[in-house]
Amino acid sequence: MTIAEAGTGRTITSDIPARLDRLPWSRWHWSIVIGLGTVWILDGLEVTVVGNIAGRLSEPGSGLPITSGEVTGLAAALYVAGACSGALFWGRLTDKWGRKKLFMITLAVYLGATALTAISFDTWWFFLFRFLTGFGIGGEYAAINSAIDELIPAQYRGRVDLMINGSFWLGAVGGSLLSIVALNTEILPMNVGWRLTFALGAVLALVILLVRRHVPESPRWLLIHGRHDEAERIVSGIEREIEAERGERLPRAQGSLTIHQRPSVTFGEIARTVFSKYRRRATLGFALFIGQAFLYNAITFGFGAILTTFYDVPTGSTGYYFAVIALGNFFGPLLLGKLFDTVGRRVMISSTYLLSGLLLFGTAWLFDRGSLSAGTLTACWCAVLFFASAGASSAYLTVSEIFPMETRAMSIAFFYALGTAAGGISGPLVFAGLTESGVVGETVLAFQIGAALMCAAGLVAAALAVRAERRSLEDIAKPLTAAASAVTEGTGRRSRTATP
């Protein structure tokens, strides 16, 4: 292959993005889903376990001098603060160093921090390693969502992204059921059970780390960063594997991209692109993240405290209820995900946010009247979160596909960090007091704030959501390194040269 020189870089025309998007679904794609998506199960396990064991940690004999409010309030806020700062720190490196290197490093950080949480001997130690656990998870959000969107074909991208982000709730189900065993003092001593739950998270992370070694670097990232030969080898290998699986040749790819390869893009260029060229899309990203962050980080993860405070549910039994609403969360993205690729992003994003907000307003009204039991409150939350979970997952999908390739990981990190900081750090600190006060009106207020923010985000999505369904990432947002007329039709399967 000959390559045209252009100043400090090289200009190349390639059909690699088109070849990735025209691939049929295969076993190789399932390996990507398993290798990258399973980390959200760990995140769900982490958050849920902490919420459900809050009551036990605060009891004498747990091994930690800590209160339930500190676990669901300060510790939760530190976990989210770690995730936000980790997203920003690792997000920039993900765009600079590559997806694979960072999704290996961030998982290793998570593994070490959660293992050290298990041996907490004092409150400050527990707080420190909750922060560092979040620091690793935050980096995962940027690296994993970037890699998924760049490896999954355009026609499947929406449903796969939603399904993977929704798998968080499988971890939540596991965390809920695990907490039941961990809190049973007939099985495990009071100061041992909660430690084993964190240790199990570290073991699962190690298994995922071993599986993830086989996930390749994003060919799109390699192409833009001057490693086109490596990108070509990866894509050709994928094509051969899929052709062998199907027993037939793949159709010819249609379309090519001409880019001026550069090793990196400055932070100033990223900021100007996101906040100047794509202001409307930036507004959309903020609205979606702030709405879902308040709903989940501020209210939902205090669900166990609501059950024990208002319905006298024993701390050892809250896991059963949370497992039920976690299933509602999982089935939302699973069953609605395909519609994001067929009906379209704008209709589905706005409707899932609005429906969940309206249903939560209804739940708040019934709760205020005293019409709900622990069981019916759980049923109401299932209905709310069936739609809210699909909407929240679509927030990650949205910011990972509507900005240029060179800014993708940093955009995910930025919107996640600022949106989650608004709802996920301030929310637990404010709402922990509201939901644990025992005053019905204060808990109703917490519900109403979450509902109002979800409805507001839904209205913003109705006006600003991008019609990204079944479109190439390069078509939705042209790479910063792309030539003026970057996309052409009718190219073959191999990369070609171009004259700048």
C-alpha positions in Angstrom: 0.0 0.0 0.0 1.3 3.5 -0.9 0.4 6.4 1.3 0.3 10.0 0.4 2.2 12.4 2.7 0.4 15.5 3.9 2.5 17.8 6.0 3.1 16.2 9.4 0.8 13.2 8.8 -0.4 10.9 6.1 -3.7 10.9 4.1 -5.3 7.6 3.5 -8.6 6.4 2.0 -10.0 3.3 3.7 -13.2 1.3 3.7 -12.5 -0.2 7.1 -15.5 1.5 8.8 -17.8 0.4 6.0 -16.5 -3.2 6.3 -17.2 -3.3 10.0 -20.7 -1.9 9.6 -21.7 -4.4 6.8 -20.8 -7.4 8.9 -23.6 -9.8 9.8 -24.1 -10.8 13.5 -21.8 -13.6 14.4 -20.1 -15.5 17.2 -17.3 -12.9 17.1 -19.7 -10.2 18.0 -21.0 -12.2 20.9 -17.4 -12.6 22.1 -17.2 -8.7 22.1 -20.4 -8.4 24.1 -19.2 -10.9 26.7 -15.7 -9.6 26.9 -16.7 -5.9 27.3 -20.3 -5.9 28.5 -19.9 -8.1 31.6 -18.2 -5.3 33.6 -21.5 -3.6 34.1 -22.6 -6.7 36.0 -19.8 -5.9 38.4 -20.9 -2.3 38.7 -24.5 -3.4 39.5 -23.2 -5.9 42.0 -21.1 -3.2 43.7 -23.8 -0.6 44.0 -26.5 -2.9 45.1 -24.5 -4.8 47.7 -23.5 -1.6 49.4 -27.1 -0.3 49.5 -28.4 -3.6 50.9 -25.7 -4.1 53.5 -26.0 -0.6 54.8 -28.1 -1.6 57.7 -25.8 -4.5 58.7 -22.6 -2.4 58.5 -24.1 0.1 60.9 -24.9 -2.6 63.5 -22.5 -3.3 66.4 -20.2 -6.2 65.6 -19.9 -5.5 61.9 -16.3 -4.6 62.2 -16.7 -1.0 61.1 -17.7 2.0 63.1 -20.1 3.4 60.5 -23.7 4.5 60.3 -26.3 3.5 57.7 -26.5 7.1 56.5 -22.8 7.2 56.0 -22.9 4.1 53.8 -25.9 5.2 51.6 -24.9 8.9 51.7 -21.2 9.7 52.1 -19.8 6.4 50.8 -22.2 6.4 47.9 -21.2 10.0 47.0 -17.5 9.1 47.2 -18.1 6.1 44.9 -19.8 8.4 42.4 -17.1 11.1 42.8 -14.5 8.5 42.1 -16.4 7.3 39.0 -16.7 10.9 37.7 -13.0 11.8 38.3 -12.0 8.4 36.9 -14.1 8.9 33.8 -12.4 12.2 33.1 -8.9 11.0 33.9 -9.1 7.7 31.9 -11.4 9.1 29.2 -8.7 11.4 27.8 -6.2 8.6 27.9 -8.7 6.3 26.1 -8.8 8.7 23.1 -5.0 9.1 23.2 -3.7 5.6 24.0 -6.5 3.4 22.6 -9.5 1.5 23.8 -8.0 -1.8 24.6 -5.1 -0.6 26.8 -7.5 1.4 28.9 -10.2 -1.1 29.3 -7.6 -3.5 30.7 -6.0 -0.9 33.0 -9.3 0.4 34.4 -10.6 -3.1 35.2 -7.4 -3.9 37.0 -7.8 -0.7 39.1 -11.4 -1.8 40.0 -10.2 -5.3 40.9 -7.5 -4.0 43.3 -9.8 -1.4 44.9 -12.7 -3.7 45.6 -10.5 -6.4 47.0 -9.0 -3.9 49.4 -12.5 -2.7 50.4 -13.1 -6.3 51.6 -10.4 -5.9 54.3 -11.6 -2.5 55.6 -10.7 -2.1 59.2 -11.8 1.5 59.7 -14.2 3.9 58.2 -11.6 6.0 56.4 -10.3 2.9 54.7 -13.8 1.9 53.5 -14.4 5.4 52.2 -11.0 5.6 50.4 -11.4 2.3 48.5 -15.0 3.0 47.7 -13.7 6.1 45.9 -11.0 4.1 44.1 -13.4 1.4 43.1 -15.5 4.1 41.5 -12.4 5.6 39.9 -11.8 2.3 38.0 -15.5 1.9 37.1 -15.6 5.5 35.7 -12.8 4.7 33.3 -14.6 1.6 32.2 -17.6 3.7 31.0 -15.5 5.7 28.6 -13.3 2.9 27.3 -16.0 0.2 27.0 -18.8 2.3 25.4 -16.2 3.7 22.8 -15.1 0.2 21.9 -18.6 -1.3 21.7 -19.9 1.4 19.3 -16.8 1.2 17.1 -16.9 -2.6 16.8 -20.7 -3.3 16.5 -22.3 -2.9 13.1 -24.5 0.2 12.7 -27.8 -1.7 12.3 -27.3 -3.4 15.7 -25.5 -0.7 17.6 -28.5 0.7 19.5 -29.9 -2.5 20.8 -26.5 -4.0 21.7 -25.4 -0.8 23.5 -28.7 -0.7 25.5 -28.5 -4.4 26.3 -24.9 -4.1 27.5 -25.5 -1.1 29.7 -28.7 -2.7 30.9 -26.7 -5.8 32.1 -25.8 -3.6 35.1 -29.1 -4.9 36.5 -28.2 -8.5 36.2 -25.4 -7.6 38.6 -28.0 -5.8 40.8 -30.1 -9.0 40.9 -27.0 -11.0 41.9 -26.0 -8.4 44.5 -29.5 -8.4 46.0 -29.6 -12.2 46.3 -25.9 -12.3 47.5 -26.7 -9.7 50.2 -29.4 -12.0 51.6 -26.8 -14.8 52.1 -24.2 -12.3 53.3 -26.5 -10.8 55.9 -27.7 -14.2 57.3 -25.8 -14.6 60.5 -26.7 -18.2 60.7 -24.5 -18.8 57.6 -21.8 -16.2 58.0 -20.6 -14.1 61.0 -21.7 -10.5 61.1 -18.2 -9.2 60.4 -17.4 -11.6 57.6 -20.4 -11.8 55.2 -20.2 -8.3 53.8 -16.5 -8.7 53.3 -17.0 -11.8 51.1 -19.4 -9.9 48.8 -16.6 -7.5 47.9 -14.1 -10.3 47.6 -16.4 -12.1 45.1 -16.5 -8.9 43.0 -12.7 -9.0 42.8 -12.7 -12.7 41.7 -15.3 -12.0 39.0 -13.2 -9.0 37.8 -10.2 -11.3 37.5 -12.1 -13.7 35.3 -13.4 -10.9 33.1 -9.8 -9.5 32.8 -8.6 -12.9 31.4 -11.5 -13.1 28.9 -11.0 -9.5 27.8 -7.4 -10.1 26.6 -8.8 -11.5 23.4 -10.8 -8.4 22.5 -9.0 -6.5 19.8 -8.2 -2.8 19.6 -10.8 -0.7 17.7 -9.8 -0.7 14.0 -11.4 2.8 13.7 -9.1 4.1 16.4 -6.0 2.4 14.8 -6.9 3.9 11.4 -7.1 7.4 12.6 -3.9 7.1 14.7 -1.7 6.0 11.8 -1.8 2.3 12.5 -3.8 1.3 9.3 -1.8 -1.9 8.7 -2.8 -3.2 12.1 -6.4 -2.1 11.6 -6.4 -3.9 8.2 -5.1 -7.2 9.8 -7.7 -7.1 12.5 -10.7 -6.5 10.1 -9.4 -9.0 7.6 -9.2 -11.6 10.4 -12.7 -10.8 11.6 -14.0 -11.2 8.0 -12.2 -14.6 7.5 -13.7 -15.8 10.8 -17.2 -14.8 9.9 -16.9 -16.2 6.3 -15.8 -19.5 7.7 -18.7 -19.5 10.2 -21.3 -18.7 7.5 -19.7 -20.8 4.7 -20.0 -17.9 2.2 -18.2 -14.8 1.1 -19.3 -11.5 2.6 -20.8 -8.8 0.4 -18.6 -6.0 -0.9 -18.5 -3.0 1.4 -20.0 0.2 0.1 -18.3 3.5 1.1 -14.9 4.8 2.1 -13.4 7.4 4.4 -10.5 9.7 3.6 -8.6 10.9 6.7 -5.4 12.8 7.5 -3.8 10.6 10.2 -2.6 12.2 13.4 -1.2 10.7 16.6 -3.5 12.8 18.8 -6.0 15.7 19.0 -5.5 18.5 21.5 -7.9 19.0 24.4 -8.7 22.5 23.0 -9.9 21.0 19.7 -12.1 18.5 21.6 -13.6 21.3 23.7 -14.2 23.5 20.6 -15.8 20.7 18.7 -18.2 19.6 21.5 -19.2 23.0 22.8 -19.1 25.1 19.7 -19.8 23.0 16.7 -22.1 20.6 18.5 -23.8 22.8 21.1 -27.3 21.3 20.6 -25.9 17.8 21.0 -24.0 18.9 24.1 -27.3 20.2 25.6 -28.9 16.9 24.9 -26.2 14.9 26.6 -26.3 17.0 29.7 -30.1 16.7 30.0 -30.1 13.0 29.6 -27.3 12.3 32.1 -28.6 14.7 34.8 -32.1 13.2 34.6 -31.1 9.6 34.9 -28.4 10.3 37.5 -30.8 11.9 39.9 -33.3 9.1 39.5 -30.8 6.3 40.0 -28.0 7.5 42.2 -30.2 9.7 44.4 -33.4 7.8 44.9 -33.3 4.2 43.5 -30.2 3.1 45.4 -31.9 4.3 48.7 -34.8 1.9 48.1 -33.6 -0.4 50.8 -33.7 2.4 53.4 -37.2 3.4 52.3 -38.4 -0.2 52.8 -36.9 -0.5 56.3 -38.0 3.0 57.4 -41.6 3.1 56.2 -42.6 -0.6 56.0 -40.4 -2.2 58.7 -38.9 -4.6 56.2 -35.9 -6.4 58.0 -32.5 -5.4 56.6 -31.9 -9.0 55.7 -34.9 -9.1 53.5 -34.6 -5.9 51.4 -32.6 -7.9 48.8 -35.7 -9.8 47.7 -37.5 -6.5 46.9 -34.5 -5.0 45.1 -34.0 -8.1 43.0 -37.5 -7.6 41.7 -37.0 -4.0 40.6 -33.6 -4.9 39.2 -35.3 -7.4 36.9 -37.6 -4.6 35.8 -34.6 -2.5 35.0 -32.9 -5.3 33.0 -36.0 -6.2 30.9 -36.5 -2.6 29.8 -33.4 -2.3 27.6 -33.7 -6.0 26.7 -37.2 -5.7 25.3 -37.2 -2.1 24.1 -33.7 -2.0 22.7 -34.6 -3.2 19.2 -37.0 -0.3 18.9 -34.2 2.2 19.2 -32.8 0.8 15.9 -36.2 0.5 14.1 -38.7 3.2 15.5 -35.7 5.5 16.0 -33.6 7.3 18.6 -35.7 10.5 19.0 -39.1 8.8 19.6 -37.7 6.1 21.9 -35.4 8.3 24.0 -38.0 11.0 24.6 -40.8 8.5 25.3 -38.9 6.3 27.8 -37.8 9.4 29.8 -41.3 10.9 29.8 -43.1 7.7 30.6 -40.8 6.9 33.6 -41.1 10.5 34.9 -44.9 10.4 34.7 -45.1 7.0 36.3 -42.9 8.2 39.1 -45.2 11.2 39.7 -48.0 8.7 40.0 -46.0 6.6 42.5 -45.3 9.6 44.6 -49.0 10.5 44.7 -49.9 7.0 45.8 -47.1 6.9 48.4 -48.2 10.2 49.8 -51.8 8.9 50.2 -50.5 5.8 52.1 -52.0 3.6 49.4 -48.9 1.5 48.9 -47.4 -1.5 50.7 -43.9 -2.7 50.4 -45.0 -5.1 47.6 -47.1 -2.6 45.7 -44.4 0.1 46.0 -42.0 -2.4 44.5 -44.4 -3.1 41.7 -44.7 0.7 41.0 -40.9 1.0 40.9 -40.7 -1.9 38.5 -43.0 -0.1 36.0 -41.1 3.2 36.4 -37.7 1.6 36.0 -38.7 -0.6 33.0 -38.8 2.6 31.0 -36.2 4.6 32.9 -33.5 1.9 32.5 -33.9 1.9 28.7 -33.8 5.7 28.8 -30.7 5.8 31.0 -28.9 3.3 28.8 -29.7 5.4 25.8 -27.9 8.3 27.4 -24.6 6.4 27.1 -25.5 5.3 23.6 -26.3 8.9 22.6 -23.1 10.6 23.8 -20.9 7.8 22.4 -22.3 8.1 18.8 -23.1 11.8 18.2 -19.6 13.2 18.5 -16.5 12.7 16.3 -14.3 9.7 16.7 -11.4 11.6 18.2 -13.5 13.0 21.0 -15.7 9.9 21.7 -14.2 8.6 24.9 -13.7 12.1 26.3 -17.2 13.1 25.4 -18.6 10.0 27.2 -16.4 10.8 30.2 -17.3 14.5 30.3 -21.1 14.1 30.1 -21.1 11.2 32.5 -18.9 13.0 35.0 -20.8 16.3 35.0 -24.3 14.8 34.7 -23.6 12.2 37.3 -21.9 14.7 39.6 -25.0 16.9 39.6 -27.3 13.9 40.3 -25.0 11.3 41.8 -22.9 13.2 44.3 -25.3 15.9 45.5 -28.3 13.5 45.2 -27.3 10.9 47.7 -26.2 13.6 50.2 -29.5 15.4 49.9 -31.9 12.5 49.5 -30.3 10.1 52.1 -31.8 12.5 54.7 -35.1 12.8 52.9 -35.7 9.1 52.5 -34.5 8.1 55.9 -36.2 10.8 57.9 -39.4 8.8 58.3 -41.4 11.8 57.1 -43.6 10.8 54.2 -43.7 14.3 52.6 -39.9 14.4 52.4 -39.7 11.1 50.6 -42.5 12.2 48.2 -40.4 15.3 47.5 -37.4 13.1 46.6 -39.6 11.1 44.2 -41.0 14.3 42.6 -37.6 15.8 42.0 -36.5 12.7 40.2 -39.7 12.5 38.2 -39.5 16.2 37.1 -35.9 15.9 35.9 -36.7 12.8 33.9 -39.7 14.6 32.2 -37.5 17.6 31.5 -34.9 15.4 29.9 -37.6 13.7 27.8 -38.7 17.0 26.4 -35.2 18.0 25.5 -34.7 14.7 23.7 -38.0 15.2 21.8 -36.5 18.5 20.4 -32.8 17.7 20.1 -32.2 13.9 19.8 -30.2 12.9 16.7 -31.6 10.4 14.2 -28.6 8.1 14.5 -30.4 4.7 14.0 -28.7 2.4 11.5 -26.2 5.1 10.4 -22.4 4.8 10.4 -20.6 6.6 13.2 -18.7 8.6 10.5 -22.0 9.7 8.9 -23.4 10.9 12.3 -20.4 12.9 13.1 -17.5 13.2 10.6 -14.1 12.6 12.2 -12.0 15.7 12.9 -9.2 14.1 10.8 -11.5 13.4 7.8 -10.9 15.2 4.5 -13.5 17.7 3.3 -15.2 15.1 1.0 -14.5 12.2 3.3 -17.2 9.6 2.3 -17.5 8.1 -1.1 -19.6 5.2 -2.4 -18.8 2.0 -4.2 -15.3 1.1 -2.9 -14.0 -2.4 -2.6 -12.9 -4.3 0.4 -9.3 -3.0 0.7 -7.8 0.3 1.8 -6.8 2.6 -0.9 -4.4 5.6 -1.2 -5.5 9.2 -1.6 -4.0 12.4 -2.7 -4.4 15.3 -0.1 
